[in-house]
Amino acid sequence: MALLKYEQIAEDLRTRIANGEFGPGDMLPSGRELAEQWDVSRATVVKAYDTLRNDGVVVARQGSGFTVVDTPVARPAGGRGAGSTRVAGGAPYRRLGTPDRTVPPTQVARALSLKPGEEALRRIRLVLLDDGSPHSLVTAWFPPAIADAAPRLAAKGPLTEGTTHYVRRSTGRSPVEGVDVTTVRMADDDEARLLEVEQPVAVAVVLHVAYDAERRALVCEEGVTASHVFEEVDRYPMG
């Protein structure tokens, strides 16, 4: 499906940011410049910037326009329904270690439809609370087809444009369905250490899988949250 004009503008800016034309803190083109360049109204440009702001890519500077974020935000695993935004569910985070390829746990290998012993690309982040303490330990696993087509996933630094958008741009594949399964178990020693809790402690585990239109898995994320900070809220109509 063809992108609308504001989506085209947003994607063009994402690409320019990803290619290093604009770095963290850099001022982006003004609304007037973009309106003239794309032959659109200022309202269309505002909608494009609103899209990027909701995805945590840019921030508004009072009286001076938009700049690239200094520190991208990340979300815990799951809860990626249509219309959800990176900013709304996002929080500061720390990237742990360097992305690597290794054999994932059984439940992840099954979700990604991997062969026995097949490796996947692993990226680990620690999502933080407002006070800087740990909230969730999230391990993202990408199948070989995605990792090969999107090589920046193997870089240690954050993807300012967002992983979903980068994967879509690199592979042409977009998520159309997500499946979240939440279970409860006891934390292992490494999880307890990273979450800064004392053993024994229960953790909630969200296994999130994003599928494309052909029901092929794009990513499987396992989010581990200590019981004392885990909360799940559902809002729904009644009557």
ChimeraX attribute file (.defattr): number of C-alpha atoms within 10 A of each C-alpha:
attribute: neighborCount
match mode: 1-to-1
recipient: residues
	/A:1	3
	/A:2	6
	/A:3	9
	/A:4	11
	/A:5	16
	/A:6	21
	/A:7	18
	/A:8	14
	/A:9	23
	/A:10	19
	/A:11	19
	/A:12	12
	/A:13	21
	/A:14	22
	/A:15	17
	/A:16	14
	/A:17	20
	/A:18	17
	/A:19	10
	/A:20	9
	/A:21	11
	/A:22	18
	/A:23	17
	/A:24	16
	/A:25	14
	/A:26	15
	/A:27	18
	/A:28	20
	/A:29	14
	/A:30	14
	/A:31	19
	/A:32	12
	/A:33	13
	/A:34	18
	/A:35	18
	/A:36	11
	/A:37	10
	/A:38	14
	/A:39	11
	/A:40	14
	/A:41	14
	/A:42	16
	/A:43	12
	/A:44	20
	/A:45	23
	/A:46	16
	/A:47	16
	/A:48	21
	/A:49	25
	/A:50	18
	/A:51	19
	/A:52	25
	/A:53	20
	/A:54	16
	/A:55	23
	/A:56	24
	/A:57	28
	/A:58	28
	/A:59	19
	/A:60	15
	/A:61	10
	/A:62	7
	/A:63	6
	/A:64	10
	/A:65	15
	/A:66	22
	/A:67	20
	/A:68	24
	/A:69	20
	/A:70	14
	/A:71	15
	/A:72	22
	/A:73	23
	/A:74	24
	/A:75	23
	/A:76	26
	/A:77	24
	/A:78	20
	/A:79	16
	/A:80	20
	/A:81	11
	/A:82	10
	/A:83	6
	/A:84	12
	/A:85	18
	/A:86	20
	/A:87	17
	/A:88	12
	/A:89	14
	/A:90	18
	/A:91	20
	/A:92	16
	/A:93	24
	/A:94	17
	/A:95	15
	/A:96	15
	/A:97	10
	/A:98	12
	/A:99	19
	/A:100	16
	/A:101	17
	/A:102	13
	/A:103	16
	/A:104	20
	/A:105	8
	/A:106	12
	/A:107	12
	/A:108	23
	/A:109	20
	/A:110	13
	/A:111	20
	/A:112	23
	/A:113	13
	/A:114	17
	/A:115	9
	/A:116	11
	/A:117	11
	/A:118	14
	/A:119	18
	/A:120	24
	/A:121	21
	/A:122	23
	/A:123	22
	/A:124	21
	/A:125	20
	/A:126	25
	/A:127	26
	/A:128	22
	/A:129	14
	/A:130	9
	/A:131	6
	/A:132	12
	/A:133	13
	/A:134	21
	/A:135	25
	/A:136	28
	/A:137	26
	/A:138	25
	/A:139	19
	/A:140	22
	/A:141	29
	/A:142	24
	/A:143	24
	/A:144	17
	/A:145	11
	/A:146	21
	/A:147	22
	/A:148	15
	/A:149	14
	/A:150	18
	/A:151	11
	/A:152	18
	/A:153	22
	/A:154	16
	/A:155	12
	/A:156	15
	/A:157	12
	/A:158	18
	/A:159	17
	/A:160	23
	/A:161	23
	/A:162	18
	/A:163	15
	/A:164	16
	/A:165	20
	/A:166	20
	/A:167	22
	/A:168	15
	/A:169	16
	/A:170	16
	/A:171	16
	/A:172	11
	/A:173	18
	/A:174	17
	/A:175	22
	/A:176	13
	/A:177	15
	/A:178	18
	/A:179	15
	/A:180	18
	/A:181	11
	/A:182	13
	/A:183	11
	/A:184	14
	/A:185	12
	/A:186	16
	/A:187	23
	/A:188	13
	/A:189	14
	/A:190	9
	/A:191	19
	/A:192	21
	/A:193	12
	/A:194	14
	/A:195	22
	/A:196	13
	/A:197	17
	/A:198	10
	/A:199	13
	/A:200	11
	/A:201	16
	/A:202	18
	/A:203	24
	/A:204	21
	/A:205	25
	/A:206	22
	/A:207	23
	/A:208	23
	/A:209	26
	/A:210	23
	/A:211	20
	/A:212	16
	/A:213	11
	/A:214	9
	/A:215	11
	/A:216	16
	/A:217	20
	/A:218	25
	/A:219	26
	/A:220	28
	/A:221	24
	/A:222	25
	/A:223	26
	/A:224	29
	/A:225	27
	/A:226	24
	/A:227	18
	/A:228	12
	/A:229	12
	/A:230	13
	/A:231	9
	/A:232	5
	/A:233	4
	/A:234	4
	/A:235	5
	/A:236	4
	/A:237	4
	/A:238	4
	/A:239	2
